[in-house]
Amino acid sequence: MSNNDKTATTVTVNTAVNPTREFGISLFKKEAAAAKGKNVLISPASVAIALAMTMNGARDTTLSAMKTTLGFSDSDSLEAINSNIGAIIAALTDPNSGVELNVANAIWAEQSMPFNADFLKGVVEAYRATITNADFAAESTKDDINKWASDNTKGKIPTIIDSIDPNMVMYLLNAIYFKGQWSTQFDKERTWDNSFTGEDGKVSTVPFMWREDEMRYTSGKNYSAAVLPFGTAKQIALYVILPNADVEVNAFVESLDQSILTGVKGGYETELTLMMPRFKLESDVDLKESLAALGMQEAFESGADFSGMANADLKISTVKHKTFAKFDEEGGEAAAVTAVGMTTECVRMTPSLVLNRPFIMALVDEKSDTLLFAGKVAEICS
C-alpha cells in the first residue's frame, strides 16, 4: 500500500486511544525491566505524540515499523492517525476538566537543511506545533530548546538536551504538564510516619497520608486498587495499584495489560481506608533501546527512510525523555518532555565557497562604506 494513501482505513478516536495506551503499557514494561530495584516514570502520551509527529516524515518499511510500534495497523493512514491524535490532544486540554493540563509541540530545524515543506505544514496543522529554524552549531539553540522545555513544564523539566551533536538536524518535541487538586484532599493533620519496604527489602520511615472515605475500589486476582480523582469534574484520576503480598512487583508489571486498567476504572464506590505515602518521581532516560525492542529498530539505523521529511539520509538518533511527578495531601503535579532527535548520515549541511575559478575582490572601509580596492582575480600570480 502506498504510504500516502488517503483512502486507507480510517481509525476512530477510541481506536486511536487504545493503540497508544497499549504502546504505553509495552514501553513501561520495557523500561521497568531495565530498571529493577529503581523508580520508573514515563509519559506514554508524550512519547506517542512526539513519535507520531516524527512518523509523518517516515516512508515505506520505516513508516510501517513506527505504525506497528505505536499500536496502529499498517492500513491506518497518516491522515487518520494525525486527525485522531489531534483529537486526543484536544480532549486532554479540555478547559472543563477542572485541572491544569497543557500539551505543547515544537520543531527545531537546522537552518541549513532544506526540509520538506509539506511535512512541516502537516505537523503544524495536525499537532499545533511551532517551528523554529536555527543554527544548531550555536550554543543559543540548545539554550532556546531547554527554555522551551522549562517554560512548558513550569520549570519542572528545566533541560532536555545537554548538547547538540554536529550531525543533528532536527528535534521534534512534546511537553505535557499537569497540576490538580484532589477532588477530596487528604487532611495534613492525619499524615504520620510509617514504614515502607522497598523493592530491595530495605525498610524506611516516610510520611503517609491517610483518608477514610467513599472511594472507587477494586480487587483483582493478584492486586487491589483505588482511584483518586482530581478537581470537581473528576475527569483526571490517579490509579494506585498494589500487587498482593505474594506477588513480586516486577512479575506484576510483566502481567500488566489494558484489562487491569479497565478493571480499576470500573471499580465500585465503597468506604475505604487509604494510607498512601507522599511520593515524588523523576526520570531521565533515552528510550532508543526500548523502542527498538518494540519494533522500531529500522528507524534508528542507516537506511531508515525519512524521505518525507527531507531529501537526505536521516535517522532517529535519540528519543530523550524526562519526567517529573509529585503527589501530596493537596493533589499532584507531573511533567514530561520528549525530544526526538534526527541526524544525517553525514556531517550537517553547511554552505561552502571554493574559489577555484576567476572571482571578484573588494576591499571596503565598512565604517564609511568606502570602496578602497576592487578587482577581478583571473589568474593567480606568485
N, C-alpha and C positions, 0 to 999 in steps of 0.2 A: 504493500500500500504506500502511496506517496505520503511523505511526512507533512505535506502542506494540504492534505485532502480536507476540504471544508465539509464534505458530506459524510465524514466518519461518524460513528455512533456518538450521540450527544449524551453526556452524563448529567444527572440532576445534581442539585446542591447536596442532597443527602448522600448520593453515591460519591460525591467529591469529599465529603466529611469522612466517610467510612474508610476509604483507602488511605487518607492521610493519617487517620488515627491508627490504623493497622501498621503503617510505616513507623509511626512514633513509638508504638509498643516494641516493634522489632529493633529499632535503633536503641531504645532504652535497654533492652536485653543485652545487646552487644556491648554497650558502654558499661553496664553493670558487671558483666562477665569479665571485663578488662580491669575492673577496679574493685575486686573483692576486698572487703575489710575497710573500704573507703566510702565516703559520701559521694553520691552521684546526683547531678541535676542537669537535665536538658530541657529545651523548649521544642518539642516536636513541631509546633505550629511555625515557629521562627525558621527552623531548618527547612521545612517543607516549602514555605513561601520563597525563601532565598533560592532553593534549588529549582523551584518552578519557574522563577524568573530566568535563571540560567538556562533551563531546558528550552526556552524559546530560541536559543541560538544553536541548539543541537540538531543533528540530522542523522538519518539512516540508523545504523545499529547503535550509535551512541544515544540517540533520542529514545530508541526502544528500551535500552538498558535503564535510562533515567526514569522513563514512564513506569517500568516494571518495579523499580526500586521504590518509587513513591506510591506504589499500590494501584496504579491505573493499568488499564488494558492498552495494548498497542493500537487497538482500534479507536481509542478515545482521542479525538483531535486536540491539537494545541489550543485551538479557539475555544473549545468546550471547557477544557481544563482551566484556561485563563479566566473564562467567564465565571466559573463556579468557585474557584479560589478567590476571585474578586468578591463574589457574593459572601463567602466566609469572612473575608476581611471586613466587609460592611456590617455583617452580623456581630462580629466581635466588638466593633466600635459603636454599638447601639447606644445612643445618648440616654436611653431609658433604663439602662442596666443597673443603675444605682451605684456603680463603681467607676473608677478611672481606669480605662483600658485603651491604650493607644498603640497603633500599629503604624510603622513608618518604613518606607522602602527607598533605596537610593542606589545610584550607579555612579562610581567614579571611573572615568575612562581616560587612559593615557592620550594626550592631545595629538601625538604624532601618528596614532593608529587610525586608519580610516574604517570605522565600524559601520556595519550595515544600517542605513537609516531606518529601514522597515523594522528591524529588530528593536532598535531604540524606541521608536514610536510605539510599537506594540507593547513593550514593557511599561512605558509611561502610561498608556491608556488603561491597560488591564490592572496594573498594580499601583497606580498613582505614585509612581517613583519619580524622584528628582534626578536629574543628570548633571554631573559636573565634569567638564573637560579640564584636565590638569596635567602639569608636568610631574610625572612620577619620580623624576630624579631630584625634585625639590623637597627639602625637609618639611616645608609648609604643607605639602599634600598629605603626608602622614598625620600631621597635627590637625588638619581640617577633618580628616576621616574620623580621628579619635574624638574630636569635638562633636561631630555629628552623633557618634555613639553615646557620648556623655549627655548631650542635650536631649536625646530621645529616650533616655532611661533615667532622667532626673539625677544624673551623676552616679547611678548605681553601677554602670559599666563605663568607667572613665576612659578606658583604652580598649581597642580591639586589635590593633596591629602594633608591633614593636618597630618594624622596619619594612621597607618595600624592596622586594627582590628586583634586581636590574631587568629581569625578563617579565615582570608583572605588567600587564597592560589594562586590566580591569578588575574592579571589586564590585560585586553585587551584594548589597547589604539589606538586612532586615533587622528591625528593632521592635521589641514588644515590651511595654511597660504596664504593670498592673498595680493598683493600690485600692484597697477597700476595707471597710469596717465590717466585722461580723454582723449578721442580722441580729444575733443576740450575743453581746460581748461577755467575756469572762470577767468575774469580779477579781480585781487585783488583790483584794484583801484575803482571798481564798487561795492565792498562789503560795505554795510552800515547797521546800526542798524535798526531793525524793530520789531514790536510786534508779539509775538507768544502766542496764547491762548492754554493753556494746557488742558488735559482731565478733570481736576478738575475745569476748568473755570478761573484759575489764569493766568493773563497776565504778560509776562516777555519780556524784551527787549534783543534781541540777534542779532548777526551778520548774515545778509542774503547775500548770493551770488546771482548775477544777470547775466543772459545771454539772449540775443535776437538773435536767430539763427535758422537755419534749424534743426529741431529735430523730432524724431518719437513721435507721439502723438495719443492718442485715448480717446474717452469718451464713457462710458457705461451707463447703465440705472441709476446707482447711484454712479458713480465715474468718475474722469478724471485721466489720467496717461501720463507720459513721460518716455522715455528710454534714458539713458545716457551711451553710450558705452565707453570702455577703450581701449587704445592703437590703433595702426594702423590697427590691424586685426579686431577690434571691435567684438571680439568673446565673451568677457565677458562684461556684461552690468548691470547697476543698474536700477531697475524699481522703480519709485516713484509714488505711487497710492494715490490719495486724494479723500476720500469719499465726496459726495455732502454735502453742508452745513446743510441740513435737515436730514442727516444720521449719527447716533451716531457711533463712531469708533468701539466699541465692537460689535455692531449689524452688521457692515460691515465685521468684521473679521469672525463672525459666518457664513456669506454668502459666504465667500471666497472659490473658488474652482479652478480647473485647467483651466476651460473655461475663467476665468478672466485673468490668466497669459497668456493664448494663445491669448486672445484679445489684451493684452498690447503688446505682441511680434509682432502681426500683424498690429500694428498701422501704420499710414501713415506719410510720411515726410511733414512737414509744417513749416512755420515761426512761432516760438513760443517764447513768453517772459516767462522765468522761473525765479522765485525767490525761493531760497531754503536755509534754514538755514544751516550753518555748524553744524554737529552733531556728537556726539560720544556716543556709547552704550557699556555697559559692563554688563555681567550677570554671575551669579554663582548659578547653581541650581542642584538638584538631580531630574532626570526625572522619577524616580521609580513610583510615583503615576500616572503620565500622561500615561506612558507606560502600567501600569496595567489596567487603564481605557480603553485603546485602544485594550485590548485583551491579554496582556502578563502576566496576574496575576500569572498564574501557574509557570512561570519561577522564580518568587520571593519567592515561598512558599516551605515549607518542602514537599518532594515528587516530586519535579521537577526532570526531567530526563535529566541529562547531562552525561550519561554513555559513550557517545562518546568521552568525554574529559578525564575522569579518572574513575577508578573503585572505586568510592566514592560517598557519598551523597552530591552533590553540588547544589547550587542555586545562582542566582544573588542577591547580597545584595545591590548594589548601581549602578547607572548609572550617574556618576558625569559629569557635562557638564559646561565648562567655555567658554565664548565667549568675543570677543572684536571687535569693528568696529569704524572707524573714517573716515569721508568724509569732504574734504575742497576744496579750489579753484583748487588745483593741481590734486587731484584724491582721491583714497581711499585705506584703509588698513584694513584688517579683519583677525581674527584668531579664531580658536576654537580647544579645546581638549575635547575628550570624553573618560572617563575611566569606563569600565565595570568591577566591582569587583565581583569575585567569592569567596564564602565562603563554608566551610564544615559545616555539621550539628553538628560536634563535634570539639573539640579543634584540631588545626593544628597538623598534624603528626610530632612527634619528636622521635629520637632514644631513646630506653630505655635499661637499663642494670640492671638486678636483680640478685644479687649474692646469689642465694638460693640453690646452689649446689657446689660441690668442684671446686675451682678455683686456679689459679696461682698468686703469688705475686712477685714483683720485686722492689727493692729499688735501684735507679740509681742515680749516680752523673752525671747529664746531661752535665756539662761543660767538663768533661773528658771522659764521657761515661763509667765510671767505674761501674760495677755491684757490688753494695755493698752487697745486700742480694737477694736471690731468694728462693721461697718456694712454696709449694702446700698446700692449705688450704683444708684439707679433712674433718675436723670437727671443731666445734667451742668450744674452752675451755674457761671456765670462769676464 
